Structures are given as C-alpha cells and as structure tokens.
Amino acid sequence: MKNVIDFHAHAFPDKVASKAVANLSKHYSLKIERKGTLKDLINSAKEGGICRIVVHSTATNPQQVESVNNWIASITGNGIIGFGTIHPDYPFIEKELCRILKLGLKGLKLHPDFQGFYIDDPKMMPIYELIGSRMPVLFHLGDERLDYSSPRRLARVIKNFPHMIIIGAHLGGYARWDEAMEYLIGKNIYIDTSSSLWRLDAKKAVTLIKKHGVEKVLFGTDYPITSHKSELERFMKLKLSTEEKEKILWENSRKLLKLQSTFEQAI
C-alpha cells in the first residue's frame, strides 16, 4: 500500500520517554522494545512504510494538560498530526478545547484508566456537552482488570451524545471484544485496530471489522507497544479485500481528518 496512516500512536519528550515506556510495560505486563521518543516513532513509521502518524498523549493529572498540548503541537507537521488532551479535573476545559483547535490539533484523546474516571460518570456529561461535534474524540477502551473504559459504558455515552465524533480504540475494547460486539459494533462510531491484532484471533477480528463496517475502521499501531512494520504485516494478513484494506489503512482516516488526497507532507 502506498498511503498508510497510523491513527493511533504515542510519543514522549526525550527526557521522560524511557520512564513512560517503562510505566506502559509494567501496567500492561508487556515487553516493549521501542523507545517512545519522537525520533524512534518516525524511524519505526518509515521502516513500516507509514506516510502519516496521529500522535496522542494523555495528561494523567490536571497540571499536565497545557504542557502536554503544547508539546504535541510543537511536533506536528511533516506527516505528524496531533490530538490534544484534557483531564476531567482541569478547571478551564472549555478554554482549553478552544486552545487545542487554535494550536492546530485535530482531535482529543481520553484515557479513562490512566485518568481515573468512568466513561459514563455523570461528572463527564457536561464535558461531553462542551466537546460536542467540534472535534473527534478517541477513547481508550477495554481492560481485563479495570472497568473505567468498558464498551458497555461508552454505549451509554453514544446514546446520550449522538453527535459526538467518537473513535473507540482497540477494536472497541482491548481484551473485551465480546462486550464490544454486544454494545458497540455497528453503532455510529469509528473503531481502530491498535493493540488488537497481536492478541485477537484473526478470523474473529475480520468478523468484528466487517460487522462494524469497514468504512468506520481505522488502522492504528499503538506504538511504542508495537512497531509499525510488525503491525502492518499482521493487518495485511487479514482476509479482507484490497479495497477494504485501503479504506482502513488511509481513506477513512483521510476523510475523518479532512486531509488532502495526496500526501505531500508525508514523514
């Protein structure tokens, strides 16, 4: 494939990257070999033949919100697209949502597990109201040990906020794909393939993708948890048509983010 967009990747400032990767490794009990720096992210993407990368980072406390958004904005361009962050306890959410857009960031990432909130907590409803349809929101979904980000909880948000542009990470819920199938698949949201294909049976992944609709599925790697080369190889082995793969690998992301058809600023 000539054009591939990684819709779900992470990078960290050099001075904290090793600690961030170590925390991810410990939290998910995984061996992570990539470094998590911007340089290594770009190298990994080039090795895998990726043209553009959507980079996400999460403020795990309110004090980090502005600095994380500033850093993400500073690395955008030349094939790097940024999503911003907010924290439920940050006191100036509406102002920061406006600033995220002024910074040129294209959306918002929320990680209930790391930020300590239930997706359908009543305190989140005014925040979702503020977000509205002004930008796409990518939710981390799923965990075997925690229930903050369960697919069932997101289904309640979708019902109450039908105009939100929602992306459910990890094919609708890491390690909770049966629950995702019951509550999210076929609903009016996008899902991404990140941190799924190395664990989920390939046949089941294809069934889930087709039932949801390939026009609402986005390719993602979850770098640094996996490399771009290995993740793209896993995806290409799925029994999907060339047309279906092209939609997932770049066309759906391009339309969602309103990108040009040609990639003059590829990494």
LINJO-V133835 format. One line per field, one symbol per residue. ss: DSSP state (H for helix, E for strand, - for the rest). phi: phi as a letter, one per 20 degrees, with the letter a starting at -180 (. if undefined). psi: psi as a letter, one per 40 degrees, with the letter a starting at -180 (. if undefined). Layout:
BEGIN
ss->???
phi->???
psi->???
END
This chain:
BEGIN
ss->----EEEEEE-E-HHHHHHHHHHHHHHH--------EHHHHHHHHHHH---EEEEE-----HHHHHHHHHHHHHH-E--EEE-EE-------HHHHHHHHHH----EEEE-HHHH------HHHHHHHHHH----EEEE-----------HHHHHHHHHH-----EEE-HHH----HHHHHHH------EEE---------HHHHHHHHHHH-HHHEE----E----HHHHHHHHH-----HHHHHHHHHHHHHHHH----------
phi->.fdcdeebccbcggfdfffffffffffelcedefenefffgffffffemeeccedcbceebffegffffffgffdfolnedddecccgeffcfffffffgfffnfdacdccgffemcegefgfefffffffldfbfcedfcnafdccgdfggffgffgfecfefeddefmlnqgmcffffffdcfnfececdeflcfeceggffffgfffffoffcdcfbdmgefcefffffffffefecfgfffffffbfffgffeleffddfdff
psi->hdhhhhegiiiiideedddddddddddefihhdideiddddddddddefhdihhhiihheideeddddddddddeiifehhiiaiihdehefddddddddddeeieaihhgdddefihdehdeedddddddbediihhhhhiiddiedfiddddddddddgeeihhhhiffehhefddddddddheigiiiieifddedhhdddddddddddhdefhhhidfhediiddddddddeeigiidddddddddddddddefiidigdfi.
END
